Amino acid sequence: MCCELKVVDVIAGYGSIPIIGPVTFSIKLGDVAVVFGPNGIGKSTFMKTLATLLKPLKGEILFNSSSVEKHRSSIFIFQSM
């Protein structure tokens, strides 16, 4: 399958402290995903984990069936304040 992001049982957080998860989903080219919720719920932490700025505490993130880490140079994240 071309251009599929697959998140499997990902727990995101800092150090050994989980903030959000476990999260499981897949998204394909042309799909749209919305991440929303109240302040402090872990949205930014989760997005930083998807962008490989943080390592997942548990689970795996795959892009086209290989680790998202292999695609790090192609990932861009913009966070407005």
Secondary structure, 3 states (H helix, E strand, C coil): CCCEEEEEEEEEEECCEEEEEEEEEEEECCCCCCCCCCCCCCHHHHHHHHCCCCCCCEEEEEECCEEHHHHHHHCCCCCCC
